[in-house]
């Protein structure tokens, strides 16, 4: 079955908007795990707009105690700065089960594209090696909605990655517009290319209860989905337990 990793960035956004420690990120992660989520994802950014380094340390302890996956996302090329030691250093400090490399910048509101693997291969290779040397499974953020993105997936395998995470924002937009089937076919092609190259397949960004089931029906071999924005929004109306349960039922089908 595809596993569910809950991204708790949005809990930190709400906390930071007021200051203090509420809502508490670790408490929210515990609630998600208690409800049956298989792991926790966070994407600390250098500007600390949501998850901070201290959250990463605390969530690492929680996931280690619970024996579940901790998936740490970030841009490995972003320089360190006050309060942010850099992505590789964070990974060396907490040793997450999975490190997901994402080519975002401070100016981006959210992650919105995958790597150009042909252009970035030489720069990525030593970083992938360094992460694997400390025991991290390495996943690289990848585009599936463009021909260049799909063709570039072979290069993700060549740099030593274990998985790719298919950036599903374009699929979610197409699904909402009524053209999800055509877009899902492109993702299915990308997934087949990844599998042929020996890569595992993750998926994430704008997946929701409305569009996840169809995506998994159309795209083969998805090992893990990372869902945060929609899930936290749905939980406002449905509650964490009911929302996680709904996702688990979708995944089990």
Buried (B, 14 or more C-beta within 10 A) or exposed (E): EBBBBBBBBBBBBBBBEEEEEEBBBBBBBBBBBEBEBBBBBBBBBBEBBBBBBEBBEBBBEBBBEBEBBBBBBBBBBBEEEEEBBBBBEBBBBBBBBBBBBBBBEEEEEEBBBBBBBEEBBEEBBEBBEBBBEBEBBBBBBBBBBBEEBBEBBBBBBBBBBBBBBBBBBBBBBBBEEEEBEEBBEBBBBBBBBBBEBEBBBBBBBBBBBEBBBBBBEBBEBBEBBBBBBBBBEBBEEBEBBEBBBBBBEBBEE
